[in-house]
């Protein structure tokens, strides 16, 4: 699913404009960050090989080229040897991200930051006020990486690499880190902004359940078309018995059984259910008993739906933050008036939608085609819907 973001005023990054893929987004890590918060050095083969070995823990970096005339190296604004304290340059191929990653090795990270900041300010003074709002400058300890593809940058941000922000108009949305750089006037973050929406999800992006226009079929401007309810776990079980949730054959309200999860079936609710506003909980499916667990789903009676949706939103955003996609093994939360179901079984969800359950969707910019239900959730930034886009999951 394509995630649409409003980034013109929320981007927190800077961009080397001539770098291939620069418009797609960028990030940078804290130049000169302490060893505890940046890529470690020490591998044999020099700083370029050290950078390669570090990045390969998170994404591809093959076919390392160290010659300054390597055709894969970007021209134009890419720092040359001798510029901003850079002593070496190189480039590798990221097969996973389907692009290249250029590498610069500065002798002095503070000098690099200061040089880059001045470059951004000169661009702005020259009339390019947006220069630096999108960046693929990623800084680690001892090196700076310039990935040409957003997928590469997003993977590298799972490390301690950070984005260097030097455009005064850039800011970091809530939910992302803000760290102090080595020069005044810049910032460091794990937020990767892109113009095409392929970077980090911006959870501050407004969402309009009405789709930004008039009323659509199945999408009331106010209120709800109706949600199912049940007075107890037993009633909820009876309600969903005809779905593929396996509640007829395998069902338990035992706390130890309900707390079971597996690598293939991960519930939405983690920890104490009471903290999520849930008053009763049951497990459907066959737990692992000398074999792999099968068809695990959870039934919930809910005393505080707002609390449940607030906690579920945070969990969903944490999952999306990695790469903008939801894990295939993570359950989706489908809610009624006072009940909920947690399941990663797509067939079961299809049947539950026919029963008027709706799933909580907190993906920034999400919308649904005409004819699907799309209603306001009880937590800002989320909607309730029976539409599931077809998109790859992890």
C-alpha positions as CSV (number, residue, x, y, z in Angstrom):
1,X,0.0,0.0,0.0
2,X,1.3,3.4,-0.8
3,X,1.6,5.7,2.1
4,X,0.9,9.3,1.4
5,X,2.4,12.0,3.6
6,X,2.3,15.7,4.0
7,X,6.0,16.5,4.2
8,X,6.5,20.0,2.9
9,X,6.4,21.4,6.5
10,X,7.5,18.3,8.4
11,X,10.6,17.2,6.6
12,X,13.6,17.2,8.9
13,X,16.3,16.3,6.5
14,X,18.9,17.8,4.1
15,X,19.7,16.7,0.6
16,X,22.6,16.5,-1.7
17,X,20.6,17.4,-4.8
18,X,22.8,15.8,-7.4
19,X,22.9,12.5,-5.7
20,X,20.8,9.8,-7.5
21,X,17.7,9.0,-5.5
22,X,18.1,12.2,-3.5
23,X,14.6,13.4,-4.1
24,X,13.3,10.0,-2.8
25,X,14.5,10.8,0.7
26,X,17.5,10.8,3.0
27,X,18.9,10.4,6.4
28,X,22.1,10.9,8.3
29,X,23.7,9.7,11.5
30,X,25.5,11.7,14.1
31,X,28.8,12.8,12.7
32,X,31.3,12.3,15.4
33,X,28.8,10.5,17.6
34,X,30.3,8.7,20.6
35,X,31.2,5.1,20.0
36,X,28.2,3.9,21.9
37,X,25.8,5.5,19.5
38,X,27.4,5.1,16.1
39,X,28.9,2.5,13.8
40,X,31.9,0.8,15.4
41,X,35.3,0.8,13.7
42,X,38.1,-1.7,13.9
43,X,37.5,-4.1,11.1
44,X,40.5,-5.0,8.9
45,X,40.9,-3.3,5.5
46,X,40.6,0.4,6.3
47,X,37.7,2.7,7.0
48,X,35.8,2.0,3.8
49,X,35.8,-1.7,4.5
50,X,34.8,-1.0,8.1
51,X,31.8,1.1,6.9
52,X,30.9,-1.7,4.5
53,X,31.0,-4.4,7.2
54,X,28.9,-2.3,9.5
55,X,26.2,-1.5,7.0
56,X,26.0,-5.1,5.9
57,X,24.5,-5.9,9.3
58,X,21.4,-4.0,8.2
59,X,21.3,-4.1,4.4
60,X,23.3,-5.1,1.4
61,X,26.6,-3.4,0.6
62,X,28.4,-5.6,-2.0
63,X,31.0,-5.0,-4.8
64,X,32.8,-2.2,-2.9
65,X,34.6,0.1,-5.2
66,X,37.2,2.5,-3.8
67,X,38.4,4.3,-7.0
68,X,37.4,7.9,-7.3
69,X,36.4,7.4,-10.9
70,X,34.0,4.5,-10.2
71,X,31.0,5.3,-12.5
72,X,28.5,4.5,-9.6
73,X,29.7,7.4,-7.6
74,X,27.4,10.4,-7.9
75,X,28.8,13.7,-9.3
76,X,27.9,17.2,-8.6
77,X,27.2,17.9,-4.9
78,X,28.8,14.6,-3.6
79,X,31.8,15.5,-1.5
80,X,35.1,14.9,-3.1
81,X,38.4,14.0,-1.4
82,X,39.6,17.2,0.3
83,X,36.2,18.7,0.7
84,X,34.6,18.8,4.2
85,X,37.6,16.9,5.6
86,X,36.9,13.9,3.3
87,X,39.9,11.7,2.8
88,X,38.4,8.7,1.0
89,X,35.3,7.9,-1.1
90,X,33.8,4.6,-2.2
91,X,30.6,3.0,-3.3
92,X,28.8,-0.4,-2.9
93,X,25.7,-2.1,-4.3
94,X,22.7,-2.8,-2.2
95,X,20.9,-5.7,-3.8
96,X,18.2,-5.7,-1.2
97,X,17.4,-2.0,-1.7
98,X,18.0,-2.2,-5.4
99,X,20.4,0.8,-5.4
100,X,23.9,1.9,-4.6
101,X,25.4,3.4,-1.4
102,X,28.1,6.0,-1.8
103,X,30.5,6.3,1.2
104,X,32.6,9.3,2.3
105,X,35.3,9.0,5.1
106,X,36.0,12.4,6.8
107,X,39.1,12.9,8.9
108,X,37.1,15.2,11.2
109,X,33.4,14.6,11.6
110,X,32.8,18.1,13.1
111,X,34.5,19.6,10.0
112,X,32.3,17.6,7.8
113,X,29.1,18.7,9.5
114,X,30.2,22.3,9.5
115,X,31.1,22.1,5.8
116,X,27.8,20.5,4.9
117,X,25.8,23.0,7.0
118,X,27.5,25.9,5.2
119,X,26.8,24.3,1.9
120,X,23.1,24.0,2.7
121,X,23.0,27.6,3.9
122,X,24.7,28.8,0.7
123,X,22.1,27.0,-1.3
124,X,19.3,28.6,0.7
125,X,20.8,32.0,0.3
126,X,21.0,31.4,-3.4
127,X,17.3,31.1,-3.6
128,X,16.8,27.4,-3.0
129,X,14.9,27.6,0.3
130,X,13.8,24.0,0.2
131,X,17.4,22.7,-0.1
132,X,18.0,20.2,2.7
133,X,14.4,19.3,3.5
134,X,15.0,15.8,2.0
135,X,18.3,14.1,2.5
136,X,20.1,10.9,1.9
137,X,23.1,11.9,4.1
138,X,23.5,9.2,6.8
139,X,26.3,9.6,9.2
140,X,27.9,6.9,11.4
141,X,31.1,6.8,13.4
142,X,33.9,7.4,11.0
143,X,31.9,7.5,7.7
144,X,29.0,9.1,5.9
145,X,26.7,7.0,3.7
146,X,24.6,8.3,0.8
147,X,22.1,5.6,-0.3
148,X,20.3,6.2,-3.6
149,X,17.2,4.3,-2.6
150,X,14.8,4.9,0.3
151,X,14.7,1.2,1.2
152,X,18.4,1.2,1.8
153,X,18.2,4.3,4.0
154,X,15.3,2.9,6.0
155,X,17.2,-0.3,6.7
156,X,20.3,1.6,7.8
157,X,18.2,3.6,10.2
158,X,17.6,0.5,12.2
159,X,21.2,0.9,13.4
160,X,22.6,3.9,15.3
161,X,23.0,5.9,12.1
162,X,21.1,9.3,12.2
163,X,20.0,11.9,9.7
164,X,21.8,15.2,9.7
165,X,19.3,18.1,9.5
166,X,20.7,21.6,8.6
167,X,17.8,23.3,6.9
168,X,16.3,25.7,9.6
169,X,12.8,25.0,8.2
170,X,13.0,21.3,8.8
171,X,11.5,19.6,11.9
172,X,11.0,16.1,13.2
173,X,7.5,14.7,13.7
174,X,6.5,13.3,17.0
175,X,7.6,9.7,17.6
176,X,11.1,10.1,16.2
177,X,14.4,10.8,17.9
178,X,16.0,14.3,18.1
179,X,19.7,14.2,18.9
180,X,22.3,16.9,19.2
181,X,24.8,17.2,16.4
182,X,28.4,18.6,16.5
183,X,27.5,22.0,15.0
184,X,24.9,24.5,16.1
185,X,22.0,24.9,13.7
186,X,21.7,21.3,12.6
187,X,20.0,18.3,14.2
188,X,20.1,14.5,14.1
189,X,17.1,12.2,13.8
190,X,15.9,8.8,12.8
191,X,13.2,10.3,10.7
192,X,13.8,9.8,6.9
193,X,11.7,12.2,4.8
194,X,10.9,11.6,1.2
195,X,8.8,13.5,-1.4
196,X,7.3,10.3,-2.8
197,X,6.1,8.9,0.6
198,X,8.6,6.0,0.6
199,X,10.4,7.0,3.8
200,X,9.5,7.1,7.4
201,X,5.8,7.2,8.3
202,X,4.8,10.7,9.5
203,X,2.3,10.0,12.3
204,X,1.4,13.7,12.5
205,X,-0.1,13.6,9.0
206,X,-3.8,14.6,9.2
207,X,-6.2,11.8,8.1
208,X,-9.7,12.6,6.8
209,X,-12.1,9.6,7.3
210,X,-14.4,11.3,4.8
211,X,-11.7,11.1,2.1
212,X,-11.4,14.9,1.8
213,X,-14.7,15.2,0.0
214,X,-18.4,14.5,0.3
215,X,-20.1,11.5,1.7
216,X,-19.3,8.2,-0.2
217,X,-21.3,5.0,-0.2
218,X,-20.7,3.2,3.1
219,X,-18.8,6.2,4.6
220,X,-21.1,8.4,6.8
221,X,-19.9,11.9,7.6
222,X,-20.8,11.3,11.2
223,X,-21.7,8.4,13.5
224,X,-21.4,4.8,12.5
225,X,-23.3,2.3,10.3
226,X,-23.3,0.0,13.3
227,X,-20.8,-2.3,15.1
228,X,-21.4,-5.7,16.7
229,X,-21.6,-6.1,20.5
230,X,-21.6,-8.9,23.0
231,X,-22.3,-9.1,26.8
232,X,-19.6,-11.6,27.6
233,X,-16.8,-13.7,26.1
234,X,-19.2,-16.6,25.8
235,X,-21.5,-14.4,23.7
236,X,-18.6,-13.2,21.6
237,X,-17.5,-16.8,21.0
238,X,-21.0,-17.7,19.8
239,X,-21.1,-14.6,17.6
240,X,-17.8,-15.5,15.7
241,X,-18.3,-19.3,15.7
242,X,-19.1,-19.4,12.0
243,X,-15.8,-17.6,11.2
244,X,-12.5,-19.4,10.5
245,X,-11.2,-18.4,14.0
246,X,-11.1,-22.0,15.2
247,X,-13.1,-21.0,18.3
248,X,-15.4,-24.0,18.1
249,X,-12.6,-26.6,18.2
250,X,-10.0,-24.9,20.4
251,X,-11.0,-22.3,23.0
252,X,-9.7,-21.3,26.4
253,X,-10.1,-18.5,28.9
254,X,-7.3,-19.8,31.1
255,X,-4.9,-16.9,31.7
256,X,-1.8,-19.1,31.0
257,X,-3.3,-20.2,27.7
258,X,-4.4,-16.7,26.7
259,X,-0.9,-15.4,27.3
260,X,0.5,-17.8,24.8
261,X,1.8,-16.5,21.5
262,X,4.2,-17.8,18.8
263,X,6.5,-16.5,16.1
264,X,3.7,-17.1,13.6
265,X,0.8,-15.6,15.7
266,X,1.5,-12.4,17.6
267,X,-1.4,-10.7,19.5
268,X,-2.0,-7.0,19.5
269,X,-2.3,-6.9,23.3
270,X,1.0,-7.3,25.1
271,X,1.4,-7.4,28.8
272,X,-1.6,-6.8,31.1
273,X,-4.9,-6.8,29.3
274,X,-6.3,-4.4,32.0
275,X,-3.8,-1.7,30.9
276,X,-5.4,-1.9,27.4
277,X,-9.0,-1.4,28.7
278,X,-9.8,-5.1,28.3
279,X,-12.1,-6.8,30.8
280,X,-12.1,-10.4,29.5
281,X,-9.9,-12.3,27.1
282,X,-9.9,-15.8,25.5
283,X,-7.7,-17.7,23.1
284,X,-8.9,-19.5,19.9
285,X,-6.7,-21.9,18.1
286,X,-4.3,-24.7,19.0
287,X,-1.3,-23.7,21.2
288,X,2.0,-25.3,20.8
289,X,2.0,-28.6,22.6
290,X,5.0,-30.5,21.3
291,X,4.3,-29.0,17.9
292,X,3.9,-25.7,16.2
293,X,1.0,-23.5,17.3
294,X,-1.8,-23.2,14.8
295,X,-4.5,-20.6,14.1
296,X,-4.1,-18.5,17.2
297,X,-6.5,-15.6,17.6
298,X,-7.8,-13.7,20.6
299,X,-11.3,-12.6,21.7
300,X,-11.7,-9.5,24.0
301,X,-14.5,-7.8,25.9
302,X,-13.7,-4.2,26.2
303,X,-14.5,-1.8,29.0
304,X,-12.5,1.2,27.7
305,X,-12.4,1.2,23.8
306,X,-10.5,4.5,23.7
307,X,-7.7,3.1,25.8
308,X,-7.6,-0.1,23.7
309,X,-7.4,1.9,20.4
310,X,-4.8,4.3,21.9
311,X,-2.5,1.4,22.9
312,X,-3.1,-0.5,19.6
313,X,-2.2,2.7,17.7
314,X,1.1,3.0,19.4
315,X,1.9,-0.7,18.7
316,X,0.9,-0.3,15.1
317,X,3.1,2.8,14.6
318,X,6.1,1.0,16.2
319,X,5.6,-1.8,13.6
320,X,5.2,0.7,10.7
321,X,8.2,2.7,11.8
322,X,10.7,0.0,10.6
323,X,9.8,0.1,7.0
324,X,6.2,1.4,6.6
325,X,4.8,-2.1,6.4
326,X,3.0,-4.3,8.9
327,X,4.4,-7.7,9.8
328,X,2.5,-10.6,8.4
329,X,2.6,-12.4,11.7
330,X,1.2,-9.5,13.7
331,X,-2.5,-9.6,14.4
332,X,-4.9,-6.9,13.2
333,X,-7.3,-5.4,15.7
334,X,-11.0,-5.7,14.6
335,X,-13.4,-3.9,16.9
336,X,-17.1,-3.8,17.7
337,X,-18.9,-1.6,20.1
338,X,-17.6,-3.3,23.3
339,X,-15.7,-6.3,21.9
340,X,-12.6,-6.9,19.8
341,X,-10.8,-9.7,17.9
342,X,-7.1,-10.0,17.3
343,X,-6.1,-12.1,14.4
344,X,-3.7,-12.4,11.5
345,X,-6.0,-14.7,9.6
346,X,-7.1,-12.8,6.5
347,X,-9.9,-15.3,5.8
348,X,-11.3,-14.8,9.3
349,X,-11.2,-11.1,9.0
350,X,-13.1,-11.2,5.7
351,X,-16.0,-13.0,7.5
352,X,-15.8,-10.7,10.5
353,X,-16.2,-7.7,8.2
354,X,-19.5,-9.3,7.0
355,X,-20.5,-9.3,10.7
356,X,-19.8,-5.5,10.8
357,X,-16.5,-5.7,12.7
358,X,-14.1,-3.0,11.5
359,X,-10.3,-3.0,11.7
360,X,-8.3,-0.2,13.3
361,X,-6.0,1.4,10.7
362,X,-3.4,4.0,11.8
363,X,-1.4,4.2,8.6
364,X,-0.7,7.8,7.7
365,X,-2.8,9.0,4.8
366,X,-4.8,5.8,4.6
367,X,-8.0,6.0,2.5
368,X,-10.5,3.5,1.2
369,X,-12.3,3.2,-2.2
370,X,-15.9,4.1,-2.5
371,X,-18.2,1.4,-1.2
372,X,-16.1,0.4,1.8
373,X,-16.8,1.5,5.3
374,X,-14.5,4.2,6.6
375,X,-15.4,5.6,10.0
376,X,-13.8,7.7,12.7
377,X,-11.9,5.8,15.4
378,X,-11.9,6.8,19.1
379,X,-8.2,7.9,18.8
380,X,-6.9,10.7,16.6
381,X,-5.0,9.7,13.5
382,X,-6.7,6.3,13.1
383,X,-9.8,5.1,11.2
384,X,-12.1,2.1,11.3
385,X,-12.5,0.3,8.0
386,X,-13.4,-3.0,6.3
387,X,-10.9,-2.3,3.5
388,X,-7.6,-4.0,3.4
389,X,-5.2,-2.9,0.6
390,X,-3.2,-5.5,-1.1
391,X,0.4,-4.8,-0.3
392,X,3.5,-6.9,0.7
393,X,3.9,-7.6,4.4
394,X,7.1,-8.6,6.3
